[in-house]
Amino acid sequence: MARATLRFWYGGLLAGLLPVLLLGFGYSALADRPAFVFWALTVGVAWTVTLRQGVQTGVSGARLAGRLLLLLAAGGAAFAGLEARLF
C-alpha cells in the first residue's frame, strides 16, 4: 500500500473509531448498562467496514468522508434513542 493510503487508513480509524469506542464504553461504565457497549461495537464495526470498502475501492476522499459522517449521524441518533429509552 502507498504511504498516503496507510496514513488515510490509520488516521480514519483513529479519528472515527476511538471517539465512538470511548463514548460507548465510558457511558456504559457510568450508566452500568451493557447496551452502550453493544452500540459502540456496532458503530465501530460499521465505521471500519465502510472505511475499508472506501479505501479498497478508491472512493474519493470527500465522498468517503460524507459516507462516514452520515454513519456517525445515524450512530448518534441511535445513541440518543438508546439513552432516551433507558433513562
Secondary structure, 3 states (H helix, E strand, C coil): CCHHHHHHHHHHHHHHHHHHHHHHHHHHHHHCCCHHHHHHHHHHHHHHHHHHHHHHHCCCHHHHHHHHHHHHHHHHHHHHHHHHHHC
